[in-house]
Amino acid sequence: MQNFLPIYDMMAEEPDMWRTFIPTKQFCDLLQRSITAITSSEISKRRSMWIRGTFGTGKSHASSVVRHLFCDSVDEVDSYIQNIPNEVTRAQLAAIRKQKRYFPVVLKGVEGAYNIPRFSLSIQRETKKALAVAGYPNLIVRSDFDEAIRWVEGHENRIPELLESNDELKSEAPNYNKLLAKLKNNDIDVFMHLEEALAADKTYLASDSISDWLVEVEKAIEEAGIANGLIIFWDEFTSVMDTLKSDRINVLQNIAEKSQNNNVFLYLISHRTESSSLDAKGKDITKMSDRYDTVDYQMDEISTYLILRHTFNIPDADKLAISSWDITQKIDKGIYDYLCESNNTEEKDHIQNLFPLHPYTAFLCSKISNIMGSANRSVLRFMNDEHSGFKPVVS
């Protein structure tokens, strides 16, 4: 069995692990829609993206590939682009990458987004961090943290009084220097406690619109020649959905609406298909999703057969073919016609090439992946299990 990651973490990728992704037909569709949504000159087609589906279908890995293809240097992605099976998509992406490159910001999970200020601060913090890691720590776009730093530096004599008025702030930052250091480190809790302490004087540090701030960042990125746009990839967005209220849904709508006239895009990855609901929250989410190009990502049979074939290596294919000739001849060819309901030649080729995996095993793996997806991370986890699956136990 080849190396296997049960969970693909977009924020902690192993070097070049994204390249192991097999570009299936479904992925090519996702990539084509991403190209249209992000690069189209027609306002009606420019949209943020929302990728949804059950666990274990490869959404995070697929989205990470999209991120690299749009955001890495051309030299780093050219070889992968050449292996994209869809000729039209391959040519279109290659042409775009000769002219454009986008800057990525990656978030994962709730990120403390329990209310509007924390929601906005989380996006600001990760955007600033991404720019700093990329070598642009001094890109001049004032964030709420910068506003707080400016206020603290201009009112040093008031800090002792503020600390005494707010026990939580004093606990986090007991003196002026500590307070300043934590704000410069984009500490959300300290910012929130400071703003709470200042509320009595009706002094507010948070900006009114995170969407406008992102547009400012995107324009600064373009003016500095860093990239041609900004894409925020938010993985495991399901946990955010669980905490969303109307105010944050409105913020997500506002950011998505900026995509039409600005090069700012959200790329949400939700690890389950959100069920429709008639309550207020369900209606708000439905309204929000209308601003996005929503892609339902599933593990279809063709994708499963192709991916399963890449989960194991055959050290000596010729020897296997000779020793197993009798077995393969006993498998009725009609089985492939029966299992491949679409009568797709590509599908039949993939499932036949899976030997020594039995065709019924491959077929059931695909069904299990879809039916059990919400409860089981991935059928590939079973394939790589040392006790119940196929991975040998190494003593």
C-alpha atoms as one frame of an Amber mdcrd trajectory, in Angstrom:
protein
   0.000   0.000   0.000   1.210   3.498  -0.797   1.538   6.189   1.863  -1.903
   7.236   3.027  -3.203  10.310   4.842  -6.630   9.659   6.439  -7.240  13.406
   6.721  -5.873  16.029   4.340  -4.926  19.158   6.276  -4.715  22.231   4.051
  -2.930  24.148   6.809  -0.261  21.493   7.450   0.550  19.948   4.086   3.454
  17.613   3.606   5.773  18.822   0.819   4.318  18.088  -2.623   1.570  15.879
  -1.152  -0.958  17.815  -3.224   0.652  16.367  -6.367  -0.509  12.853  -5.421
  -4.102  13.856  -6.181  -5.549  11.990  -9.178  -7.320  14.475 -11.515 -10.601
  12.653 -12.114 -13.449  13.814 -14.330 -15.217  15.291 -11.301 -12.104  17.227
 -10.336 -11.801  18.592 -13.874 -15.369  19.859 -13.559 -14.517  21.516 -10.227
 -11.392  23.079 -11.746 -13.278  24.351 -14.798 -15.961  25.943 -12.638 -13.265
  27.493 -10.450 -11.557  28.946 -13.518 -14.825  30.457 -14.733 -15.842  31.821
 -11.322 -12.471  33.388 -10.509 -11.201  34.626 -13.871 -14.279  35.369 -15.999
 -14.658  38.901 -17.351 -18.459  38.536 -17.207 -19.793  39.894 -13.906 -22.654
  37.383 -13.813 -20.186  34.473 -13.879 -17.744  35.823 -11.280 -18.506  34.124
  -7.959 -17.001  32.789  -4.787 -17.034  28.984  -4.519 -18.651  26.602  -2.027
 -17.610  22.934  -2.177 -19.948  20.602  -0.264 -20.313  16.864   0.302 -19.783
  13.995   2.730 -16.590  13.068   4.560 -13.862  11.201   2.725 -14.642  12.257
  -0.843 -11.403  14.221  -1.251 -12.775  17.781  -1.186  -9.950  19.209   0.898
  -7.285  17.554  -1.257  -9.031  18.640  -4.461  -9.410  22.205  -3.182  -5.758
  22.265  -2.178  -4.817  21.303  -5.735  -6.952  24.182  -7.025  -5.127  26.476
  -4.591  -1.695  25.392  -5.813  -2.688  25.603  -9.477  -3.916  29.179  -9.034
  -1.390  30.446  -6.512   1.995  28.718  -6.928   4.539  29.879  -9.485   4.033
  28.613 -13.034   7.242  26.575 -12.877   5.974  24.697  -9.807   2.624  23.687
 -11.315   3.325  23.334 -15.037   4.027  19.591 -14.896   0.744  18.942 -13.074
  -1.208  21.142 -15.473   0.114  19.067 -18.381  -1.385  15.925 -16.789  -4.915
  17.317 -16.480  -6.958  14.959 -18.700  -9.481  17.522 -19.918  -7.806  19.194
 -22.897  -9.937  22.358 -22.852  -9.483  22.918 -19.119  -5.771  22.185 -19.361
  -5.249  24.712 -22.157  -7.386  27.363 -20.487  -5.584  27.081 -17.151  -2.159
  27.141 -18.814  -3.089  30.320 -20.702  -4.428  32.007 -17.554  -1.356  31.146
 -15.491   0.914  32.801 -18.052  -0.780  36.092 -17.174  -2.185  35.771 -13.663
  -1.354  34.487 -10.195  -3.480  34.670  -7.067  -2.547  35.043  -3.403  -3.978
  32.410  -1.005  -5.124  32.704   2.595  -6.075  29.443   4.323  -8.368  29.098
   7.350  -9.668  25.957   8.997 -12.640  25.306  11.235 -14.301  27.840  13.502
 -11.167  29.992  13.986 -12.911  31.708  16.908 -15.622  33.098  14.610 -18.345
  33.129  17.275 -19.400  36.737  16.703 -18.850  39.488  14.157 -15.716  41.062
  15.727 -14.015  37.682  16.215 -15.113  36.598  12.755 -13.539  39.671  11.166
 -10.425  39.520  13.337  -9.855  35.868  12.411  -9.863  36.719   8.705  -7.603
  39.736   9.278  -5.170  37.748  11.421  -4.798  34.890   8.916  -4.496  37.296
   5.990  -1.711  39.245   7.721  -0.008  35.990   8.722  -0.126  34.655   5.149
   1.394  37.872   3.800   4.140  37.792   6.435   5.004  34.144   5.719   5.160
  34.958   1.996   7.676  37.715   2.733   5.382  40.762   2.771   5.004  41.672
   6.487   4.940  45.414   5.825   2.187  45.556   3.220   0.416  48.754   4.274
  -3.243  47.910   4.874  -4.366  48.959   8.344  -6.210  46.175  10.153  -8.216
  46.422  13.381  -5.109  45.166  15.186  -3.097  48.037  13.709  -5.775  50.494
  14.809  -5.605  49.089  18.352  -1.791  49.323  18.340  -1.999  52.945  17.155
  -4.471  53.792  19.932  -2.418  52.104  22.674   0.807  53.791  21.561  -0.964
  57.172  21.576  -2.508  56.690  25.037   0.243  55.012  27.042  -0.638  57.019
  30.155  -4.197  55.594  30.150  -3.194  51.923  29.984  -2.749  51.336  33.764
  -6.250  52.688  34.366  -7.727  50.505  31.618  -6.026  47.403  32.965  -7.473
  48.037  36.413 -10.956  48.467  34.944 -10.985  45.093  33.170  -9.779  41.997
  35.024  -9.700  39.814  31.889  -7.564  42.341  30.013  -5.211  42.673  32.982
  -4.928  38.887  33.223  -3.974  38.595  29.547  -1.740  41.693  29.403  -0.684
  42.981  32.861   1.273  45.990  31.567   1.706  48.334  28.622   4.556  46.391
  26.983   2.740  43.062  27.249  -0.443  44.602  25.833   1.415  46.069  22.877
   3.269  42.811  22.201   0.080  40.751  22.157  -1.677  43.170  19.829   1.303
  43.057  17.476   0.952  39.272  17.589  -2.692  39.632  16.453  -4.113  38.230
  19.717  -7.903  38.240  19.279  -8.762  37.794  22.973  -6.622  40.753  24.026
  -8.156  42.909  21.285 -11.668  41.981  22.424 -10.898  42.723  26.088  -9.322
  46.057  25.154 -12.329  47.106  23.111 -14.613  46.041  25.961 -12.611  48.219
  28.362 -12.883  51.164  25.948 -16.632  50.741  25.389 -17.422  52.904  28.417
 -15.842  55.858  26.581 -17.593  54.865  23.365 -14.228  54.214  21.723 -14.434
  51.445  19.126 -11.481  49.897  17.332 -13.162  47.393  15.002 -13.842  48.423
  11.408 -17.357  48.390  10.032 -16.780  46.093   7.043 -14.380  43.165   6.669
 -15.387  42.885   3.014 -14.165  46.438   2.329 -10.919  45.670   4.190 -10.336
  42.610   2.000 -10.848  44.724  -1.120  -8.200  47.149   0.190  -5.811  44.237
   0.779  -6.453  42.868  -2.702  -5.768  46.257  -4.299  -2.548  46.605  -2.259
  -1.462  43.137  -3.392  -2.031  44.073  -7.025  -0.313  47.466  -6.702   2.712
  45.806  -5.071   2.909  43.305  -7.934   2.472  40.367  -5.549  -0.540  38.774
  -7.245  -3.595  39.511  -9.362  -6.154  38.694  -6.703  -6.906  37.238  -3.275
  -8.531  33.844  -2.603  -9.516  32.827   0.944  -9.749  29.032   1.293 -11.791
  28.101   4.375 -11.579  24.361   5.061 -13.865  22.427   7.446 -16.406  25.213
   7.140 -19.057  22.881   8.551 -18.055  23.819  12.099 -18.513  27.474  11.160
 -21.976  26.731   9.774 -22.954  25.286  13.152 -22.213  28.627  14.846 -23.508
  30.986  12.159 -26.202  33.521  12.836 -27.781  36.044  10.509 -25.136  38.702
  11.150 -22.229  36.485  10.034 -24.242  35.098   7.129 -24.678  38.692   5.963
 -20.910  39.216   6.227 -20.270  36.111   4.091 -22.791  37.386   1.558 -21.083
  40.769   1.453 -17.665  39.220   0.842 -19.089  36.976  -1.896 -20.732  39.978
  -3.560 -17.340  41.696  -3.745 -16.226  38.899  -6.093 -18.271  40.327  -8.947
 -16.340  43.572  -9.257 -13.124  42.816  -7.361 -10.553  40.027  -7.349 -11.530
  38.857  -3.860 -12.921  35.336  -3.560 -14.051  32.996  -0.806 -13.530  29.274
  -1.376 -15.583  27.479   1.274 -15.203  23.719   1.868 -18.037  22.184   3.872
 -17.589  18.559   4.933 -21.193  17.577   4.626 -24.112  18.489   2.431 -26.141
  21.002   4.388 -29.741  19.834   4.662 -32.394  22.268   3.643 -34.291  23.812
   6.508 -37.380  25.938   6.801 -36.239  27.745   9.955 -34.761  31.258   9.844
 -31.161  30.016   9.834 -31.863  27.548   7.029 -33.422  30.284   4.917 -30.476
  32.590   5.588 -27.992  29.886   4.531 -29.988  29.194   1.378 -29.989  32.911
   0.601 -26.236  33.081   1.223 -25.508  30.055  -0.976 -27.199  31.834  -3.889
 -24.195  34.185  -3.949 -21.825  31.240  -4.499 -21.152  28.700  -7.205 -22.057
  25.610  -5.161 -20.409  22.311  -6.096 -21.621  18.997  -4.632 -18.554  16.767
  -4.507 -19.145  12.998  -4.376 -17.149   9.800  -4.827 -18.477   8.402  -8.098
 -17.586   4.920  -9.370 -15.075   6.060 -11.991 -13.253   8.250  -9.472 -13.197
   5.452  -6.912 -11.748   2.880  -9.322  -9.080   5.307 -10.501  -8.138   6.399
  -6.966  -8.137   2.850  -5.576  -5.708   1.805  -8.283  -3.300   4.438  -7.012
  -3.516   3.258  -3.386  -1.276   0.226  -3.992   1.805  -0.691  -6.009   2.413
  -3.985  -7.803   6.180  -4.692  -7.520   6.185  -7.217 -10.407   3.153  -6.793
 -12.658   4.335  -9.392 -15.202   4.831 -12.036 -12.534   1.392 -11.300 -11.093
  -0.197 -11.601 -14.555   1.424 -14.991 -15.173   0.631 -16.474 -11.759  -2.957
 -15.224 -11.720  -3.924 -15.979 -15.337  -6.291 -18.795 -14.332  -8.017 -16.584
 -11.757  -8.571 -13.667 -14.086 -10.019 -15.919 -16.764 -12.620 -17.189 -14.324
 -14.023 -13.700 -13.740 -17.014 -13.432 -16.041 -16.598 -10.412 -18.326 -20.292
  -9.782 -17.896 -19.553  -8.682 -14.324 -17.948  -5.524 -15.650 -20.991  -4.764
 -17.788 -23.227  -5.328 -14.776 -21.185  -3.180 -12.370 -20.591  -0.350 -14.846
 -24.185   0.783 -15.185 -23.279   3.675 -17.478 -21.579   1.250 -19.911 -18.654
   3.673 -19.853 -15.495   2.217 -21.459 -13.238   4.291 -19.209 -15.044   2.962
 -16.142 -14.632  -0.652 -17.307 -10.929  -0.148 -17.957 -10.368   1.289 -14.498
 -12.166  -1.526 -12.683 -10.396  -4.268 -14.695  -7.017  -2.701 -13.928  -7.704
  -3.039 -10.197  -6.772  -6.733 -10.071  -5.871  -8.337  -7.612  -8.748  -6.344
  -6.093 -11.973  -8.157  -7.031 -14.378  -6.044  -9.141 -17.170  -6.498  -6.586
 -14.856  -5.222  -3.847 -14.070  -2.106  -5.874 -17.754  -1.542  -6.661 -18.783
  -1.901  -3.011 -15.966   0.431  -1.922 -17.526   3.153  -4.057 -20.999   2.570
  -2.614 -19.696   2.441   0.950 -17.874   5.719   0.418 -21.109   7.498  -0.513
 -23.521   5.764   1.882 -21.231   5.743   4.911 -19.421   8.960   4.072 -20.969
  11.028   6.833 -19.966   8.490   9.495 -16.715   7.109   8.083 -13.909   9.430
   7.072 -12.960   7.482   3.953 -13.130   4.056   2.393  -9.368   4.410   1.893
  -8.945   4.369   5.679 -10.394   0.834   5.591  -8.104  -0.114   2.708  -5.099
   0.910   4.816  -6.224  -0.695   8.061  -3.725  -3.270   9.412  -6.396  -5.370
  11.173  -9.532  -5.252   9.016  -8.209  -3.954   5.711  -5.458  -4.807   3.260
  -2.389  -3.180   4.789   0.065  -5.859   6.008   1.206  -5.783   9.629   4.923
  -5.054   9.837   6.483  -6.769  12.812
